[in-house]
Amino acid sequence: MIRVLAPLPSFWLEQQSGTCWWIIRRGGVLRVEIDGTVHEIGIPAGYRHNRASIPDVLEWIVSKDDCGTEAPPPHDGMYDEDGKLRFLAPALIRSTGQTASPDPLPWCSPRHVFTREEADEIFYQVMVMDTGREFKAKLAWLALRWFGRRW
């Protein structure tokens, strides 16, 4: 069972001029409970992502704007790393701050390898919490399940 815990992070995003890439200017930590264990997924400042890979033919159904700002960064991080986010020890997180990272790569604590199904479910729950658009979130989730990259 997966449950996204409130509050959601508040990412600050900035689009790289003339590209499809977005840079996280202020990172954050998403807390997710999976089978009774709480995991922190950190998305640090400097992480680059495309803010949801939506094929052009589906943009009229669900757009990047429909997905909000909080769901795409953790989901892209999990997909970029095939679910194997880098592990940061809790002591390091406590001593250096929530988004502590020597480079702008997503991390997880405690250690967990996310499945594609978990990544897509987390995206869905965060999108609903962020945007309140349950129907659009379900459409985005279905598109991910049908067309998302397999790992």
PyMOL commands that set and color helices and strands:
alter all, ss='L'
color gray80, all
select helices_A, chain A and resi 56-58+65-67+72-80+90-96+116-131+134-147
alter helices_A, ss='H'
color red, helices_A
select strands_A, chain A and resi 2-5+12-15+22-26+28-34+37-43+48-49+86-87+107-109
alter strands_A, ss='S'
color yellow, strands_A
deselect
rebuild
show_as cartoon
